């Protein structure tokens, strides 16, 4: 069993890097690449719930990324 705290940190870091690298906008192909990258760093996204939760992280990041643009 993996360390939940370490996995959470990896997921947050991956989501942050994804949102920033894509400037808050991405397509399905980019999303699929994120799923592959998640597996590469040990963040399981092999079921619908995991994908949904990773998606929620990047969508939350997108919201705050775009808020920064509006507040500038």
ZIFEN-V307821 format. One record per residue. N is the residue number from 1. OMEGA is omega in radians with two decimals (999 if undefined). BURIAL is I if it has 16 or more other C-alpha atoms within 10 Angstrom, else O. Layout:
BEGIN
{{N | OMEGA | BURIAL} {N | OMEGA | BURIAL}}
END
This chain:
BEGIN
{{1 | -3.11 | O} {2 | 3.12 | O} {3 | -3.09 | O} {4 | -3.14 | O} {5 | 3.14 | O} {6 | 3.13 | O} {7 | 3.11 | O} {8 | 3.12 | O} {9 | 3.12 | O} {10 | -3.13 | I} {11 | 3.13 | I} {12 | -3.14 | O} {13 | 3.13 | O} {14 | 3.14 | I} {15 | 3.13 | I} {16 | -3.13 | I} {17 | 3.14 | O} {18 | -3.11 | I} {19 | -3.11 | I} {20 | -3.13 | O} {21 | -3.12 | O} {22 | 3.12 | O} {23 | 3.07 | O} {24 | -3.14 | I} {25 | 3.12 | O} {26 | 3.12 | O} {27 | -3.09 | O} {28 | 3.13 | O} {29 | 3.09 | O} {30 | 3.09 | O} {31 | 3.13 | O} {32 | 3.09 | O} {33 | 3.08 | O} {34 | 3.11 | I} {35 | 3.10 | I} {36 | 3.12 | O} {37 | 3.12 | I} {38 | 3.12 | I} {39 | -3.13 | O} {40 | -3.14 | O} {41 | 3.05 | O} {42 | 3.07 | O} {43 | -3.08 | I} {44 | 3.04 | I} {45 | -3.03 | I} {46 | 3.07 | O} {47 | -3.05 | O} {48 | -3.13 | O} {49 | 3.13 | O} {50 | 3.11 | O} {51 | 3.13 | I} {52 | -3.12 | O} {53 | 3.04 | O} {54 | 3.07 | I} {55 | 3.10 | I} {56 | 3.11 | O} {57 | -3.10 | I} {58 | 3.09 | I} {59 | 3.06 | I} {60 | 3.09 | O} {61 | 3.11 | I} {62 | 3.13 | I} {63 | -3.10 | O} {64 | 3.08 | O} {65 | -3.13 | I} {66 | 3.08 | O} {67 | 3.10 | O} {68 | 3.11 | O} {69 | -3.12 | O} {70 | -3.09 | O} {71 | -3.10 | O} {72 | 999 | O}}
END
